Amino acid sequence: NLCYDLSVTNMISPTEEELMSAGYTPKDDVIEQMHEPWNVPDGVVPEHLRKTHAMYETFMGRVKHGTNTPFATKIYKVVREIEEQIDELQDGRKGEFRSPLNQIKLAAWEEYAFQMSRKSSKGSPRQNLYDLLEIWYVALRMVVQSWEEEEQLVLQWLLINSGFHNEGWFSYNLTISLESVERL
């Protein structure tokens, strides 16, 4: 989280009276006060174990050992289901698609999906899947970079970018995985 990364220990905010005297007019004459910045999900990477240079390795280690948060596990599962669906569309052409998830540079994931989408026939099922995969790679990157904390941000990203769009011909497993995240 940003406060930890910047070593912020205190946050100064104006009192209700200072806000009102400065001209702030709250809705319903009530000023909402935040006592905690957000609710941190259970099971995220503890702050004392966070090493920015090891973000990728930490996440993939948690995937391997099954210690991710339930949310991160669902996001990762959807990504893998989309990749599997793409594999099924290759019609025996081995090697065309290779999951970029073994690359430490997280932004390379979505760059790869974008490039593969551009190489696909316009409007084809493969292009639709690569476009969807690009959205979900970004979502997974957000999960990794936030140490699995930013669930609401990731869900907003997916909603805004039509990440839950189902073509109707998706595999059963992909459809179920998409729906399991959309219900959150």
Secondary structure, DSSP 8 states (H G I E B T S, - for coil): -HHHHTT--------HHHHHHTT---GGG-----SSS----TT---GGG--GGGHHHHHHHHHHHT-S-HHHHHHHHHHHHHHHHHHHTTTT-TTS---GGG-S-THHHHHHHHHHHHHS-TT-HHHHHHHHHHHHHHHHHHHHHTTT--HHHHHHHHHHTTTT---S-S-HHHHHHHHHHHT-
